[in-house]
Amino acid sequence: MKKFFAKNKKQSPCLISPKDFKKYRKLLLTGVAVMQLDKLIVASAKAYAIIKKANHDCK
């Protein structure tokens, strides 16, 4: 990852333009949202499995 950043710095010494920043920010936020959603899905799946097992044990 460090190599990638170093390579990019050499190519573009100037900072990211505000327009690009907005685009990247949107991508970043989308990525974070997707990751949170994945965690939520995994958590709910685990909870569902536990509840199902508990119901099965009760019968």
Number of C-alpha atoms within 10 A of each C-alpha: 5 7 8 8 9 10 10 11 12 9 8 9 8 8 9 11 8 9 9 11 12 12 10 13 12 12 12 12 11 12 12 12 12 12 12 12 12 12 12 12 12 12 12 12 12 12 12 12 12 12 12 12 11 11 10 9 8 7 5
